[in-house]
Amino acid sequence: MTDALGRLEAAMTGVLADGLVRVGGHVREVSASACRIGGVAPFVRLGDRMGFDVDGRVQTGEIVRIDAEGATLKSFDARIEAGIGTRVFRLGPADLRPCPAWKGRVIDALGRPLDGAGPLPQGETAAPLDADPPAAFARARVRAPLVTGVRALDLFTPICAGQRIGIFAGSGVGKSTLLAMLADAAGFDSVVVALVGERGREVREFLEGPIAQARARSVIVVSTGDESPMMRRQAPKVALSVAESFRDRGESVLLIVDSVTRYAHAARDVALAAGEPAVARGYPPSVFSDLPRLLERAGPGLDGQGSITGVFSVLVDGDDHNDPVADAIRGTLDGHIVLDRAIAEQGRYPAVDLLGSISRLAGEVWTPEQRDLVRRLKAMMARFEETRDLRLMGGYRAGTDAELDQAIALVPRIYGAMHQEPGEAPSRDAFLELAQALR
């Protein structure tokens, strides 16, 4: 009897692998955020894709929880259109096969074209959506400096190829504009952009405006704010899979994710639907383990491969830079660029807080002379800012402090030299341009 059951199990395993029989179940419960599936719990795993027929089309979702009574499924569509008793079946794994012909294309979080330019050509190798980061000791070192063309960054927070840096700012301070300026940077073979939770009207504006010049070498992954949390959670993963495919071909890739905060919001929605408890401002524990796993996929590849330079925008809720998500991201990245609303209100763009922004790899870029110069400039700017209220009240008289007099004379000219509009030609030598402005 035991041998017969074993042979039957082996035969059924082969049939399932050949796709001749589909594992299926039925919908038991439907809510606004998820549905419960019965009859599939022994046959599925977390992350498996499921489908059900709705009005002649297949609506897809992902298993986010499994228990003895069934499984919980989150749909990739904004609405769950299934009803009680709807048949559900397991789909194959998501098959993403990027190739260089994808450059210039716009796709959604499921790898489907959005630009009306026809079907996407398929590469030879599948790129997993949840790939593991390269092993720590097998990764190449980050050493090669990059010229971004943005003076404020090239001077005070220089970036290396393969570095991961965050842009932290509240809404409306200029994150997207700065990201578009970085997309024009020379030295990259390809650019991959993930627009996560963006307003629908801004997508076309972004494609036809700021990133238009880099469009031919770019792959844009779009998931707008009206789409489901599942789509917004998956968009950065798709972008990273495309970037990893180009990196493995030996290319230098610029990855832009705008924004990681909206990815965290989507991951929170999914985790709460799966029954996780909230532990920090409504965020479940899995969000804080998903973030470093996502961010660590960017960076240098193995020796002999290319690199992924990651620029991640972080929307700081209420301008609170100690938000749990912002704090977790800051601790994972190799530096952070802070955009300040007060600086933007003064008309200084990009509104980079030069004193609050840090690149942990600046030592690989600066010469000893440049390092000393930046340190002196920052000390001068700090002195200028800490005495601002005193000077506005008329409590300081020129000639009392020679160092402060020098700061009052030079810092406004430094700020003026850092001003850079999106349409301006990119900077070639930020230190030389600053020296010319101070003469």
C-alpha positions in Angstrom: 0.0 0.0 0.0 2.8 2.4 0.9 4.7 1.6 -2.3 1.5 2.3 -4.3 1.0 5.7 -2.7 4.6 6.5 -3.3 4.3 5.7 -7.0 1.1 7.7 -7.2 2.8 10.7 -5.5 5.7 10.5 -7.9 3.4 10.3 -10.9 1.4 13.3 -9.8 4.6 15.3 -9.1 5.6 14.7 -12.7 2.2 15.6 -14.1 2.2 18.8 -12.1 5.7 19.7 -13.3 4.7 19.1 -16.9 1.8 21.5 -16.5 -0.8 18.9 -17.5 -2.7 19.4 -14.2 -3.1 22.7 -12.4 -3.1 23.1 -8.6 -6.3 25.0 -7.8 -8.7 25.9 -5.1 -11.6 28.3 -4.6 -12.3 31.7 -3.0 -13.8 31.4 0.5 -13.7 35.0 1.6 -13.2 38.4 0.0 -12.3 41.7 1.6 -11.2 45.1 0.2 -7.6 44.3 0.6 -7.3 40.5 0.1 -9.1 37.2 -0.3 -8.9 33.8 1.3 -8.3 30.7 -0.8 -9.3 27.2 0.3 -7.9 23.9 -1.0 -4.4 25.1 -1.9 -2.6 25.4 1.4 -0.6 22.1 1.1 0.5 22.9 -2.5 1.6 26.6 -2.4 4.4 28.7 -0.9 4.8 32.3 0.0 5.2 34.4 -3.1 3.5 31.9 -5.5 1.4 33.6 -8.1 -2.2 32.6 -8.5 -4.8 33.4 -11.1 -8.6 33.3 -11.4 -10.8 33.9 -14.4 -12.9 37.1 -14.2 -15.1 38.0 -17.2 -12.9 36.3 -19.6 -9.6 37.5 -18.3 -7.1 36.2 -15.8 -6.7 38.3 -12.7 -3.4 37.6 -10.9 -2.3 37.8 -7.3 0.3 36.6 -4.9 0.2 34.3 -1.8 1.1 36.4 1.2 0.1 34.1 4.0 -0.5 30.3 4.5 -2.1 28.6 7.4 -3.9 25.3 8.2 -7.3 26.7 7.0 -6.1 28.2 3.7 -4.1 30.9 2.1 -4.3 34.7 1.8 -4.0 36.2 -1.7 -3.3 39.9 -2.6 -4.3 40.9 -6.1 -2.1 42.9 -8.4 -5.2 44.7 -9.6 -6.6 47.6 -7.6 -9.9 45.7 -7.1 -10.5 42.1 -6.4 -13.3 41.1 -8.7 -13.6 37.4 -7.6 -16.6 36.2 -5.7 -17.2 33.4 -3.3 -16.5 30.0 -5.0 -14.4 31.5 -7.8 -11.9 28.9 -9.0 -8.3 29.8 -8.4 -5.2 28.1 -9.9 -1.5 28.4 -9.5 0.5 30.1 -12.2 4.1 29.6 -13.1 6.8 31.9 -11.7 7.1 35.4 -12.9 9.2 35.3 -16.0 11.3 38.5 -16.5 13.9 38.2 -19.3 15.5 41.7 -19.8 17.8 42.4 -22.7 19.5 45.5 -24.1 16.6 46.1 -26.5 14.5 47.2 -23.5 16.4 50.5 -23.4 14.1 53.3 -24.3 11.0 51.4 -23.2 8.5 51.9 -20.4 7.0 48.9 -18.5 4.8 48.3 -15.6 5.5 46.3 -12.4 4.6 43.0 -14.2 7.0 43.6 -17.0 4.3 44.6 -19.5 5.0 47.4 -22.0 3.2 50.7 -21.3 4.5 52.9 -24.2 2.5 51.4 -27.1 5.7 50.5 -28.9 4.9 46.8 -29.3 5.8 43.7 -27.3 9.1 43.5 -25.5 11.8 41.4 -26.9 12.9 38.6 -24.5 16.4 37.9 -23.4 17.9 34.4 -23.1 18.3 34.4 -19.3 15.5 34.9 -16.7 16.1 37.5 -14.0 14.5 36.6 -10.6 12.5 39.3 -9.0 13.8 38.4 -5.5 17.5 37.8 -6.3 20.0 37.5 -3.5 22.6 40.3 -3.2 26.1 39.3 -4.3 28.1 37.7 -1.5 29.9 40.3 0.6 33.4 39.0 0.1 32.9 38.3 -3.6 31.9 41.9 -4.4 34.3 44.3 -6.1 35.5 47.3 -4.2 33.9 50.7 -4.7 36.6 53.1 -5.8 36.0 54.8 -9.2 34.7 58.4 -8.8 31.8 59.7 -10.8 31.1 63.2 -12.0 27.4 63.8 -11.6 27.4 67.3 -13.2 25.7 68.7 -10.1 28.1 71.1 -8.4 26.7 70.8 -4.9 27.1 67.0 -5.0 30.5 66.8 -6.7 31.9 69.2 -4.2 30.4 68.2 -0.9 28.9 64.7 -1.3 30.8 63.0 -4.2 29.6 59.7 -5.5 31.5 56.6 -6.6 30.4 54.0 -9.2 28.6 51.3 -7.3 27.7 53.5 -4.4 24.2 53.6 -2.9 23.0 57.0 -1.8 19.7 58.4 -0.6 18.0 61.7 -1.3 15.9 62.6 1.8 13.3 65.3 1.6 9.7 66.3 2.2 7.2 66.6 -0.6 7.6 69.4 -3.1 11.3 70.2 -2.2 12.8 69.1 -5.5 13.6 65.4 -5.2 12.4 64.5 -8.7 14.2 67.4 -10.3 17.5 66.4 -8.7 17.0 62.8 -9.7 16.4 63.9 -13.3 19.6 66.0 -13.2 21.5 62.9 -12.0 20.0 60.8 -14.8 21.9 63.0 -17.3 25.2 62.2 -15.6 27.9 60.9 -18.0 29.7 57.6 -17.3 26.7 55.3 -17.3 26.0 52.7 -19.9 22.3 52.4 -18.9 19.8 54.0 -16.6 17.0 52.2 -14.9 14.2 54.3 -13.2 11.5 53.0 -10.9 8.6 55.5 -10.4 6.8 54.1 -7.4 3.5 55.6 -6.4 3.9 58.6 -8.6 1.0 60.8 -9.6 -0.4 59.7 -13.0 0.0 63.1 -14.6 3.7 63.4 -13.5 4.8 60.2 -15.4 4.5 61.7 -18.9 5.9 65.0 -17.7 8.9 63.1 -16.3 9.4 61.1 -19.5 9.1 64.0 -21.9 10.8 66.5 -19.7 13.7 65.9 -17.2 14.8 62.4 -18.5 14.1 63.0 -22.2 17.8 63.3 -23.0 18.7 60.0 -21.3 15.6 58.2 -22.5 17.4 56.2 -25.2 19.6 54.4 -22.7 16.9 54.1 -20.0 14.3 51.5 -18.9 11.5 53.1 -17.0 9.3 51.0 -14.6 6.1 52.7 -13.6 3.6 52.0 -10.9 1.3 55.0 -10.2 -0.3 55.8 -6.8 -3.7 54.5 -7.9 -2.4 51.0 -8.5 -2.5 48.2 -5.9 0.1 47.9 -3.2 1.2 44.7 -4.8 2.2 46.6 -8.0 3.9 49.4 -6.0 5.8 46.8 -3.9 7.0 45.0 -7.0 8.1 47.9 -9.2 11.5 48.4 -7.4 12.1 44.7 -7.6 11.5 44.7 -11.3 13.8 47.7 -11.7 16.5 46.0 -9.8 16.2 42.8 -11.8 16.6 44.8 -15.0 19.6 46.6 -13.5 21.2 43.3 -12.4 20.8 41.9 -15.9 22.7 44.9 -17.4 25.3 44.7 -14.6 26.0 41.1 -15.3 26.7 42.1 -18.9 29.5 44.3 -17.6 27.6 47.6 -17.8 27.8 50.6 -15.4 24.2 51.1 -14.4 22.5 54.0 -12.7 19.4 52.9 -10.7 17.0 55.5 -9.6 14.1 54.6 -7.3 11.5 57.3 -6.6 10.6 56.6 -3.9 11.6 53.9 -1.4 9.2 55.3 1.1 6.2 54.5 -1.1 7.7 51.0 -1.5 7.7 50.7 2.3 4.1 51.9 2.4 3.1 49.2 -0.1 5.0 46.6 1.8 3.2 47.7 5.0 -0.2 47.3 3.4 0.7 43.8 2.2 2.1 42.7 5.6 -0.9 44.0 7.5 -3.2 42.1 5.1 -1.1 39.0 5.9 -1.9 39.5 9.6 1.4 40.9 10.9 1.3 43.2 13.9 2.3 46.8 13.6 5.4 47.7 15.7 6.6 51.2 14.8 4.2 53.9 13.5 2.1 51.3 11.9 4.9 49.4 10.2 5.2 45.6 10.7 8.6 44.0 11.3 8.9 42.5 7.8 9.2 46.0 6.3 12.4 46.6 8.2 13.8 43.3 6.9 12.6 43.9 3.3 14.3 47.3 3.0 17.9 46.2 3.5 17.3 43.2 1.3 16.1 45.4 -1.5 18.8 48.1 -1.1 21.7 45.6 -0.8 21.0 44.3 -4.3 22.4 47.6 -5.7 26.1 48.2 -5.6 29.2 46.7 -7.2 28.9 43.3 -8.8 31.3 40.4 -8.6 34.9 41.0 -9.8 34.8 41.4 -13.6 31.1 42.5 -13.7 29.7 46.0 -13.9 28.1 47.9 -11.0 24.8 49.4 -10.0 25.0 53.0 -8.6 21.8 53.3 -6.6 20.1 56.7 -6.0 17.0 56.2 -3.8 14.7 59.0 -2.9 13.2 59.0 0.5 10.0 60.9 1.2 10.3 62.2 4.8 6.8 62.3 6.2 6.1 65.7 7.8 9.8 66.6 7.3 10.6 64.3 10.2 14.0 62.9 9.3 13.8 60.5 12.3 10.9 58.6 10.8 11.5 54.9 11.4 11.6 54.1 7.6 13.9 57.0 6.9 16.2 56.1 9.8 16.4 52.4 8.6 17.2 53.4 5.0 19.8 55.9 6.2 21.6 53.3 8.2 21.8 50.9 5.1 23.0 53.3 2.4 26.4 54.7 1.8 25.5 58.3 2.3 22.6 60.7 2.3 21.7 63.9 0.5 19.3 66.1 2.5 17.0 68.6 0.8 15.8 71.3 3.1 12.5 73.1 2.6 13.9 76.3 4.1 16.7 76.4 1.5 14.1 75.8 -1.3 12.0 78.7 0.1 15.1 80.9 -0.3 15.2 80.1 -4.0 18.4 78.0 -3.8 18.2 75.0 -6.1 19.0 72.2 -5.8 18.0 72.7 -2.1 20.8 70.6 -0.8 21.7 71.0 2.9 25.5 71.1 2.4 26.2 70.6 6.1 23.7 67.8 6.7 24.6 65.7 3.6 27.2 63.0 3.9 28.9 60.6 1.4 30.6 57.8 3.2 32.9 57.2 0.2 34.0 60.8 -0.2 37.5 59.7 0.9 37.8 57.6 -2.3 37.2 60.8 -4.4 38.9 63.7 -2.8 42.6 64.4 -2.9 44.1 65.5 0.4 44.0 69.1 -0.7 40.3 68.9 -1.7 39.4 67.2 1.6 41.1 70.0 3.5 39.3 72.6 1.4 35.9 71.0 1.9 36.5 70.8 5.7 37.4 74.5 5.8 34.4 75.5 3.6 32.0 73.5 5.9 33.4 75.1 9.0 32.9 78.5 7.4 29.3 77.7 6.4 28.6 76.4 9.9 29.9 79.6 11.4 27.8 81.6 9.0 24.6 79.7 9.8 25.0 79.6 13.6 25.3 83.4 13.7 22.5 84.2 11.3 20.0 85.2 14.0 22.6 87.3 15.8 23.4 89.2 12.6 19.8 89.7 11.7 19.2 91.3 15.0 22.1 93.7 14.5 24.1 92.1 17.3 27.3 91.8 15.4 29.7 94.5 14.2 32.1 94.0 11.3 35.7 93.7 12.4 35.0 92.0 15.7 35.9 88.5 14.4 38.1 88.0 11.3 36.9 84.5 10.6 33.2 85.5 10.8 33.9 88.4 8.6 35.4 86.1 6.0 32.4 83.8 6.3 30.0 86.7 5.8 31.9 87.7 2.7 32.4 84.3 1.1 29.5 82.0 2.1 26.8 83.8 0.1 29.1 83.5 -3.0 29.5 79.8 -2.3 25.7 79.4 -2.1 25.4 81.3 -5.3 28.0 79.1 -7.0 26.0 76.0 -5.9 22.8 77.3 -7.6 22.1 75.2 -10.6 18.9 75.0 -12.7 17.8 71.8 -14.4 18.3 73.2 -17.9 21.9 74.3 -17.3 24.9 72.6 -18.8 26.3 70.0 -16.3 29.3 70.9 -14.3 32.6 69.5 -15.5 35.0 70.5 -12.7 33.1 71.7 -9.6 36.2 72.8 -7.7 37.5 74.9 -10.6 34.1 76.5 -11.0 33.9 77.3 -7.3 37.3 78.9 -7.4 36.3 81.1 -10.4 33.1 82.2 -8.5 35.2 83.2 -5.4 37.8 85.3 -7.3 
